[in-house]
């Protein structure tokens, strides 16, 4: 693991993919029975294509709370909302589904990644959650650095052959 590496040091897409894979492998987050039927927003026509979308959304939410604590369900509905296409009429913004986001936040609370504070609103990252997210971020940095070294070795071999 890279020393002193945090979630802020890793690109969002890379971190979210790794964290989603971690959630899936660890079995800490269990999929609800309705995960394959539900739309994520009123603005969406279909349910998500990715079969692991629930883990990806949970990883994204965990990262967002890590970066900005005190974020609640209402704020996440605006973050994950989108353009509602109404045919020939103008598009309008629609919020995301609150129940889905609330369910993910509750599951992240059960596995001690997020928690509520008595004196403040919204969800906050716990010490265990920060440790777990930083560990995954460190693994992302190590994995991203390793392929670069392998490519350099292949170039040296090609140069030696010529």
Residue, then its C-alpha position, 0 to 999 in steps of 0.5 A: x500500500x502506498x504510504x499516506x494515500x487517501x481517497x483524494x489522491x485517486x481518480x474517482x472512476x478508478x476508486x469507485x470501481x475498486x470499492x464496488x468490487x470490494x463491496x461485492x467480494x466481501x459480501x458486506x452489502x447484500x442486494x435487495x430483492x428489487x435491485x433488478x426491477x427498480x429505476x434509479x430516477x423518475x427521469x430514467x426509462x429503464x433500470x441500470x444495465x450494469x448488474x453490479x450497479x448497486x455496489x457502484x452506487x454504494x461506493x460512489x455514495x461512500x466516496x462522496x460522504x468521505x469528501x464532504x461529510x454531512x451530506x444527506x438523502x436530499x442532497x444525494x437526490x440532487x446529485x444523482x438526479x438528471x434530465x427528464x426528457x419530455x419528447x418535443x417539450x423542453x427538458x426538466x431536471x428531476x431528482x433521483x429516488x429517495x428510497x434507494x439512496x436511503x437504503x444504501x445509506x442505511x446499509x453503509x451505516x450497518x457495516x460501520x462506514x457511515x454514521x449519523x451524528x447527534x448534533x449535526x444533520x446528514x451522514x458522516x464517515x466513521x473512523x473505520x470507514x475512513x480506514x477502509x476507504x483509504x486502504x482501497x485507495x492505497x491499493x488503487x495507487x499500487x495497482x496503477x503504478x505496477x502496470x507502468x513498470x511492466x511497460x517500461x521493461x517491455x520497451x527495454x527488451x524491444x530496444x535490446x533486440x534491435 
